[in-house]
Amino acid sequence: MYTFSKKLKISAILFMILGALGIGYGFLTTPNNVDEVKEMMQHENSHETHSATENTSSEQVKGDTHKKASANENSEDAHFTHALHSLQNRPYTAIFIAMFFFFMIALGTLAFYAIQYASQAGWSIVLFRVMEGITAYLLPGSLFILAFLILMAANGHHYFVWMNPDFYNASSEHYDEILVSKSWWLNIPFWMIRTFIYLLGWNFYRYFSRKNSLAQDVASDLTAYKKNLKASIFFLLFFVVTESMMSWDWLMSLTPHWQSTLFGWYVFATMFVSGITVIAMVTIYLRAKGYLPKVNDSHLHDLAKFMFGFSIFWTYLWFSQFMLIWYANMPEETAYFTPRLLGPYQLLFIGMLLSNFVFPLLVLMNSDYKRVPWFIISTGIIILIGHYVDVFVIISPATVGNHWAIGIPEIASILFFLGLFIYIVFTALSKESLEVKQNPFLTESEHYHY
């Protein structure tokens, strides 16, 4: 039976403490009003302005002065107000990205676990306890997500802009016909009801499947196994629908004028490959500590094949979504890609291909490397970093715009949820034996070699 390492536990707690302090710092250093934003921007741009002034002729200066004098003050105030909202969104965005990233790992693992049951796969049985340990994070992760979305529903119209009531007031200058046409779906009560349904359904299946999995260990028949088989089939039908809807509600609605029929699949690919990667990394760690003696190189090889395969699948969806929309050249569609491809997120957007496609392709294409633990671990770290960036690029352009950075709020949020994830997952792994018993395909899994 696994014992939660004291060093690992202390590390997880330390990550959470440092993360919480950094998150607090992020909120404390956020500007509170427009004057603070102006002062901040003037300080940041003072050197550039000084350099530009030295190289400007007197005639140009007069022209510029005239233009500034005739500028619309309301427009300038609106600019600084928008900058204020973006800067105030930054700590929330850092939390949301890290929160969703670790939540999607648990959810992707749960979907992979259900697929193993539904397909009656024989190779993966000895990995079930690892998967169940990772999915233990689903409940606390759900509670954090729910709390965040409730907070946004209460006062988040600068974050989820479709929540702003001015867009639905016909007498307002901000009236938006597109959002009005989508209001049957994008309205706060229905949005929150859907969120409750998603989280309740996913967590119920996790609780039910874990309960039956443990019951099968001491059972004299296959009743518990058959319950999980049926439940997994229904869960996957539920998951296919709700995962796409979740991606629309929580992520795509951040840019409510834009929509993509591929977006749900794209988020699923990110979720699934991240979950499988963590399964492989946790499995290798436990095996190195002397646990999971029945896990062999063939099991690791199959996990690495899934990491390789779904990295290719992610790339296919990344390119397909971009290519179809960009080629159509419709302003309401390409607006999503403009800041990502041509704007301040260009390096991250293109760079994702290196970590999420090129690196896994080159490293994991070789069959022998798929059996080498340190190759899998190093590739897994790069993949996870790449998919964190993927989530970052999905969320940040809509919430913080040009004011993005990878600083203390972002790193602190990663540390906090990483520590929480490690603590919950490895605590769950220590609760029950890591050895699966009485599963009808257990013998096949134990002797799995090729």
Secondary structure as the mmCIF struct_conf table of DSSP 4:
data_model
#
loop_
_struct_conf.conf_type_id
_struct_conf.id
_struct_conf.beg_label_comp_id
_struct_conf.beg_label_asym_id
_struct_conf.beg_label_seq_id
_struct_conf.end_label_comp_id
_struct_conf.end_label_asym_id
_struct_conf.end_label_seq_id
HELX_RH_AL_P HELX_RH_AL_P1 LYS A 6 LEU A 28
TURN_TY1_P TURN_TY1_P1 THR A 29 THR A 29
BEND BEND1 THR A 30 THR A 30
BEND BEND2 ASN A 33 ASN A 33
HELX_RH_AL_P HELX_RH_AL_P2 VAL A 34 GLU A 54
TURN_TY1_P TURN_TY1_P2 ASN A 55 ASN A 55
BEND BEND3 THR A 56 THR A 56
HELX_RH_AL_P HELX_RH_AL_P3 SER A 58 ALA A 69
TURN_TY1_P TURN_TY1_P3 SER A 70 SER A 70
BEND BEND4 ALA A 71 ALA A 71
HELX_RH_AL_P HELX_RH_AL_P4 GLU A 73 ALA A 118
TURN_TY1_P TURN_TY1_P4 SER A 119 GLN A 120
BEND BEND5 GLY A 122 GLY A 122
TURN_TY1_P TURN_TY1_P5 TRP A 123 SER A 124
HELX_RH_3T_P HELX_RH_3T_P1 ILE A 125 LEU A 127
HELX_RH_AL_P HELX_RH_AL_P5 PHE A 128 THR A 135
TURN_TY1_P TURN_TY1_P6 ALA A 136 TYR A 137
HELX_RH_AL_P HELX_RH_AL_P6 LEU A 138 ASN A 155
TURN_TY1_P TURN_TY1_P7 HIS A 157 TYR A 159
BEND BEND6 PHE A 160 PHE A 160
HELX_RH_3T_P HELX_RH_3T_P2 VAL A 161 MET A 163
HELX_RH_3T_P HELX_RH_3T_P3 PRO A 165 TYR A 168
TURN_TY1_P TURN_TY1_P8 ALA A 170 SER A 171
BEND BEND7 SER A 172 SER A 172
TURN_TY1_P TURN_TY1_P9 GLU A 173 HIS A 174
HELX_RH_AL_P HELX_RH_AL_P7 GLU A 177 SER A 181
TURN_TY1_P TURN_TY1_P10 LYS A 182 TRP A 185
BEND BEND8 LEU A 186 LEU A 186
HELX_RH_AL_P HELX_RH_AL_P8 ILE A 188 ASP A 217
TURN_TY1_P TURN_TY1_P11 VAL A 218 VAL A 218
BEND BEND9 SER A 220 LEU A 222
HELX_RH_AL_P HELX_RH_AL_P9 THR A 223 TRP A 250
TURN_TY1_P TURN_TY1_P12 LEU A 251 LEU A 251
HELX_RH_3T_P HELX_RH_3T_P4 MET A 252 LEU A 254
BEND BEND10 THR A 255 THR A 255
TURN_TY1_P TURN_TY1_P13 PRO A 256 HIS A 257
TURN_TY1_P TURN_TY1_P14 THR A 261 LEU A 262
HELX_RH_AL_P HELX_RH_AL_P10 PHE A 263 ALA A 288
TURN_TY1_P TURN_TY1_P15 LYS A 289 GLY A 290
TURN_TY1_P TURN_TY1_P16 PRO A 293 LYS A 294
HELX_RH_AL_P HELX_RH_AL_P11 ASP A 297 ALA A 328
TURN_TY1_P TURN_TY1_P17 ASN A 329 ASN A 329
HELX_RH_AL_P HELX_RH_AL_P12 PRO A 331 THR A 334
TURN_TY1_P TURN_TY1_P18 ALA A 335 PHE A 337
HELX_RH_PI_P HELX_RH_PI_P1 THR A 338 LEU A 342
BEND BEND11 GLY A 343 GLY A 343
TURN_TY1_P TURN_TY1_P19 PRO A 344 TYR A 345
HELX_RH_AL_P HELX_RH_AL_P13 GLN A 346 LEU A 353
HELX_RH_PI_P HELX_RH_PI_P2 LEU A 354 VAL A 358
HELX_RH_AL_P HELX_RH_AL_P14 PHE A 359 LEU A 364
BEND BEND12 MET A 365 ASN A 366
TURN_TY1_P TURN_TY1_P20 SER A 367 SER A 367
HELX_RH_3T_P HELX_RH_3T_P5 ASP A 368 ARG A 371
HELX_RH_AL_P HELX_RH_AL_P15 PRO A 373 THR A 399
TURN_TY1_P TURN_TY1_P21 VAL A 400 VAL A 400
HELX_RH_3T_P HELX_RH_3T_P6 GLY A 401 HIS A 403
BEND BEND13 GLY A 407 GLY A 407
HELX_RH_AL_P HELX_RH_AL_P16 ILE A 408 LEU A 429
TURN_TY1_P TURN_TY1_P22 SER A 430 LYS A 431
BEND BEND14 GLU A 432 GLU A 432
BEND BEND15 LEU A 434 LEU A 434
BEND BEND16 GLN A 438 GLN A 438
TURN_TY1_P TURN_TY1_P23 PRO A 440 PHE A 441
HELX_RH_AL_P HELX_RH_AL_P17 LEU A 442 GLU A 446
TURN_TY1_P TURN_TY1_P24 HIS A 447 HIS A 447
#
